[in-house]
Amino acid sequence: MSTLKRKAATQAGGADAKKAKQNGSIMSFFGPPKVTPAAGGPKTAAGGSNGGGSAVADAPAVKFDKEKWVASLTAEQRELLQLEITTLHDSWLARLKDEITTPEFLGLKKFLDRETAAGKKWFPPKEDVYSWSRHTPFNTVKVVIVGQDPYHNVNQAHGLAFSVRAPTPAPPSLKNMYTCLKNDYPSFVPPPNRGGLLTPWADRGVLMLNTCLTVRAHEANSHSNRGWERFTQRVIDLVAAKRTRGVVFMAWGTPAGKRVQKVDTKRHLVLKAVHPSPLSASRGYMTCQHYKLANEWLAERYGEETGPIDWALVEGHSVLGKKPAVEGEDKKKEKEEVEEDDDAEIEAALIEAELLAAEQKKKTELVKETKVAENEQTTTTTTTTAAAAVSGKKAAIKSTEGDENIAPKEEDVDA
């Protein structure tokens, strides 16, 4: 058990999405949101997490004084960043606060304000833009699924890539994802009523992140190249750099593949395939086995009990063959997993510090050895020169012996 004790932050939320509180006050949002892990096994498409590979939100691992940070913003920044301040989970805000104050991101927020002022409707609803951060806090991420553009029709996009709310039926790409998943796990049961809500996956540590987080209604790619690409790339880079225990990145399609090009494959698992869209899925997606490969790798990294993701979306149909877990035991395992991950990060930092110290010590010793060698060489040269001089002078004195007219000089006499 880790000695690094921190209280797990919890976040109350609905079945289909963890809603951000909306009470009109920025300062009232200080402090991490709270989560209440669901008890038992897999839930329906309207359900929460289960005992198989579940993840629970924890307080930010980095020190972050949110109130102090907000107070440091200019009035314009506070106005433009109200959505981020009130709805972006603290574990992410602590790591993205510098990115969202860049001119590029502030320019993106001004663009969205202009869209709203012009009467342009865009999706997802504002309170859902960052729902991915509340369902999957930073220290719970074990899988990243990279999407592209949010769905652009009514009652579809809600902040999680590929996911849709009921009663909207699963779009074609998501149906193909179900087919691929069933090939990996024949026990997988698609949600009833053709459902497509994937919040149970997000609650278990699957970060479903679109490249662009907003889109104008009925206009695909209408918010591309406005600044979201840079922001979401920063999210991916943070996960790759800081989730030291390892993460599975699923990149489907060429654009998604480019987003994970720099991920360290020695630390993480990168799985690439064609996009699950009907236009390309037949060219290898259906049999790519990504869900199974991800779980095999996670089991090695995190252990058989807590590593694999339960991809189930229907209560009582765990693809891992697990029985519903007792809530107390489930929460205990989740807490240990988060603490172990934090320990891994700290251990990695300590190892790096030790290596740097050892390298510095080695350099210092090398400098000392060099100086000693130089001193020894100088001493040897001086001694040799002095000996030669004395020898020569003795010879000169000897050659003048018997010559009374030539007296030896004082400096020629050997002391």
N, C-alpha and C positions, 0 to 999 in steps of 0.2 A: 504494500500500500504506500502511495506517495506521501512524503512529508509536506508536500506543497499543498496546503489545504486552501481551497477556495469554495465559496458557496456557489452552487449552480444557479444561474439566473434562469427563471422560468417565465413563460410567456403564455398568457391565456389567449386562446384563439378558437375560431370556429372550425368545423370539420373540413371545409373545403379550402380555407386559406386563413393564415394568421393575420388578422386585421390590425392595422396600426390604429392607435387611439387618436381620435380627432376631437379635441376640445377647444381648439383655437389658441392655445397657449403653448409657445415654444418651450419655455422654461419648465413647464409641467411634465415634459417628456424626459427629463434627466433621469438617469439610472437605467440599467438594462431592462428590456421588456421581460415579462415572465412567461414561462411555458409550463404547461401541465402535461407531462407524458401520459399517453393513453395506456391503460392497463390491458394486459392480455395480448392475444395474437394479432394477426393481420386484420385490418379494418376494411370496410367496403370502400368504394370510390369516394364516399363521403366521410371516411374515417381517418384516424391518425396513425401513429406509429405502432410497431409491434415489437416483439421480443427478438426477432431475427435481424441482427446487424443494425439495431436501432441506434440513434444518436440523440443526445439531449443537449440543449443549449447550456453553455457555461458562461461565466463572466469573462470579459475580455482578458486574454492572457497578458496583454500589454497594459502598462499603466496609462490611464486616460481620464483626465478630469474634464468631463464633457461641459460642465457649466463654465469652467474657466476658458475652455476653448471657444465656446459660443460668445463669451464676453469679449474675446480678443478679435472677433470679426467686425468688419465695418457694417454700418447700417444696411448698405446695399447688399453685401454678402449675406447677411442674416435673412434679408427678404428673399433673395434668389435661392438660398439653400434651405428654406423652411421645410421642404419635403424631405430632404436628406436628414435634417436635424430631428425630425419627428417620426420618420418611418424607416430609416436605415438602421439595422440592428447595430448596437454599440460595438460588438466584436468586429464588425466590418468598418464602421465609422472611424474607430480608433486607428485603423490601418489605411483608410482612404481619405482621411481629413486633408492631407496635403494635396492630393490629386483633385479634390472637388473645389479647391480654392485657386486652381490654375486659371489663367485667362481662357483657355480652351473650354474647360467645363462650364465656367460662368457664361461663356458665349452660347453654349448649348442650352443652358437654362433660360437665357434671354430669348433664344429662338422658340422654345416651348411656350414662353409667355406670349410671344407675338402670335403663335398659332392659336392660342386660347383667345386672345383679344380679337382676333380676326374671325372668331366663330368656328374655327376648324376643330372638329371632334377628333380626338386621338385616343388610342388604346395602348396599354390597359388603363383602367381607371387609376387616377393618381395614387390612391392609397395602396395599389397593388404593384406599382413599378418596382419596388424593392421587396416584394414578398419573398423572393428567393433568399434574401438575407435573414429573414425572420424564421423561415422554415429550416434553413440550414446555416446556423451560425458558423463562424470561421473554424472553431476547434472541433467541429463535427464532420467536416468534409472528408469523405473517403472516395467519392466518385464525382467527376465533373462531366456532364453531358453538354457539349457545345452546340447551341442552336444558332439560327440566323436572325430572321425577322419575326416579331410577334404576329400572331394571327390578327387580321385586320377587319374582321367582321364582329358584329355585336355579340356579347356574351361568350366570347372565346378566350382572348388573352387575359391572363390574371397574374402575370409576372414569372411564371415557370415555363421554360421552353417545352414545347410539344403538348403541354397540358391544357385541357379545357374544362370549364365548369358545366355541371348538369344544368339544364337538360340537353345541352349541346352534345351531339354524338361525336365520338372520336373521329378526327379527320383521317384521311387516307394514310398519311405518313405514320400516324400513331397506330393505326390498324396493322401496318406492316411491322412496326416495333413489337406489337403483341405476337404476331406470327413468328418472328425471329426468337422472341422470348420463349414461346411454347416449344420451338424446336430444341432450345437449350434445356428447358424444364417442362416436360410433358404435363406435369401436374398444374401448370399455370392456368388460372381461370380468368378470362377477361371480365371487367366490371359489368354488372347487369345494365340493361337498357342502353347498350352500346356506349357506356360511359367512357370518359377520357380524362378523369381527374387523377393527377399523379402526385398529389400532396403526400401520400404515404411514403413514396420514395424519398421525397425531399426531407421528410421528418426523420428518415433513417440515415441521412448523410449523403444523399445524391444531390449535388448542386446542379440544377438545370438552368443554365445561363444562356440567354440569347445574346448575339453579338450587338444588336441594337435593342434597346429596352423599350422604345416607343415606336408607334407607327400611326400615320393619319388614317382615319377610317376609310376602308375600301380602296386604299392606295398602297400597294406593296412597296417596300423599300423607300417610302416617302421621307423617312427620317434618317436615312443612311448618310454617311459622310458629314454628319453634323457634330460629332464629338463622342457619340456613344462607343464607337469602336475603340478609341483610345482608353476610355474608362474601363470597359469590360476586359480589354487586354491587360490592364493593370490588375484586375481581379484575378485573372488566370495566372499572371506572373507571381502575385503574392502567394497563391496556393502552392505553386510549384516551388517557390523559394522557402516558404515557412512551414509547410506541412511535412515535417521531416520524416515521419513514419512511412510516407509514401501514399500516393493517390493514383487512382485509375482515371485517365483522360480518354473519353470516347469522342472521337472527331469523325463525323459522318459528312462526306462531301468535301470537295476541294477547299472552299472557303474556311470550313472548320479546321481542316488539316493545317492550313497556314497559321491558324491561331496558336497551335501547340508545337510549332517547329522548334522552339528554343527550350522545350521542356527536357530536363535531364532524365534520360531513359535509364540511367543507372539507379536513380532514386525512385522514379515513378514508372508506371506502365502506360504506354500510349497505344491505344487501339484505333486504327483507322479503317474506314470502309466507305463505300458509296453512300449517298444520302438515302434514307428510307422512303423518299418520295416515290410514287408509282412510276415516275419517269426513269428511275435508276435502280430501284430496289432489286430488280431481277438480275442485276449484274453483280451479285455477290452479297448483298446485305442480308438476305434471309438466312443465309448459312454462315454468317461471320462468327457466330458463337461468342459475341462480346460479353453477354451477361454471364455466361458460364466461365469464360476466361477471367473476367474481372473477379468473380468470387473465388476462383482457385488461387489467384494471386493475393487477394485480400486475406484469405485464410492463412497463407504463409506469413504475411506481414503482421497481421493482428491476432492470429489464432483462430481456430475452428469455431469457437463459441461466439466471438464478438466481431470477427472480420467480415464474413460474407454478408451481402445485402439480401434481405428477403424481398424479392421483386413482386410479391403477392399484392394484389389490389382488392381482394375479396376476403372477408373475414372467414377464418377457419380453413383457408386453403394455402398455407405456407408452402412456398416452393422448396424450402429447406427441410421439410418434413418435421418441423418443430411443433411442439404443443404450445398453446398460449402460456406465456411466462407469468409468474407471479409478479405483481407490480413491484414489490419491495426488492426482490432479487434482480429484476430487470433494471431498476434505477441504480442499484448498487454496481452492477456490471458497467452501466453507462458512465457512471461517475469515475470508476477505476480507469476506464478506457481514456477518458478525457485527461485525467491526471497523468496517466502513463505517457500520453502524447506530449503533454507539457514537459514532463521529465525528459523525454527524448530531445525536445528542442533545447532545453537547458544543457543536457549532456553534450549535445553537438556543439553548443557554444563553448562549453568548458574544454572540450577536446581541441577545438580550434585555438582557444587561448593557450592551452598547454603546448600545442605545436609551435605557435608563434614564439612563446617563451623559450622553448628548446632551441628554436632556430636562432633567436637573439643571443642565447647563451653560447651557442656554437660559434657565432660570428665573433663574440667577445673573446672567447678562448683562442680563436684563430689569430685575432689581432695581437693578443698577448704573446702567442708562440712566435709570430713574425718579428715582434719587437725583440724578444729574447734572442732569436737567431741573428738578428742584425747586430745586437750588442756583442754577442759572442764572436761574430765575424770581425767586428771593429777591434775588439780586444786582441784577437789572434794576429791581425794585421799589424797592430801597434807593437806587439811583443816581438814579432819577426823582424820588423824594421829596426827596433831598438837593439836587438841582438846582433844584427848585421853591422850596425854602426859601431857598437862596442868592439866587435871582432876586428873591424878594419882599423880602429884606432889603436888597439893593442898591437897590431902588426906594424903600424907606423912607428910606435914607440920602440918596438924591438929593433927596427931597422936603424934607429939613431943611437942605439947603445954603443958607447965607446967614443962617440963624437962629442967632445967636451964643449964645442962651440954651439951645439944645438941642445937647448933645454926643452923638456916636454911642457906643453901648455897645461894649465890647471884643468881645463875641461877634458883633456885627453887621458887624465889619470883615472883608472877604474876604481870606483869607490869600493 
